Amino acid sequence: MKYRRIYQTLEQYGAKIAYDGSGWRYAERFQTYIQRTRPLWIVAEAPARGRRIWISHESGRFFVTTADMTIPSNSREYHKSQLRRMACSQGDVADYLKSLLAGPPSTAV
């Protein structure tokens, strides 16, 4: 499976995948432009850690965005709590996820 390490890390630390719109799951000839340029697109939630996590692989770059899910999502504080980080490889993403999900619960910013 493509992106195995990322999926395994999410599962290992109890994060639930709320949405998986990853383009890698589709057959090559049926892929849309967006699915080709964004083969990985996951929204995961880790309620025990108070985090919502977006993971993407877009145009050859990995991105991990996190937000404090204990804050109402329609508030300014929620948007201020969002942090985006770029990673070079799937292993870097898995290591970063491990540090996020194995650490102490998030506190509101």
Secondary structure as UniProt FT lines:
FT   TURN            2..3
FT   HELIX           4..12
FT   TURN            13..14
FT   STRAND          16..20
FT   HELIX           23..25
FT   HELIX           28..30
FT   HELIX           33..37
FT   STRAND          40..46
FT   TURN            47..50
FT   STRAND          51..58
FT   TURN            59..60
FT   STRAND          61..68
FT   TURN            69..70
FT   TURN            73..74
FT   HELIX           76..80
FT   STRAND          83..87
FT   HELIX           90..102
//
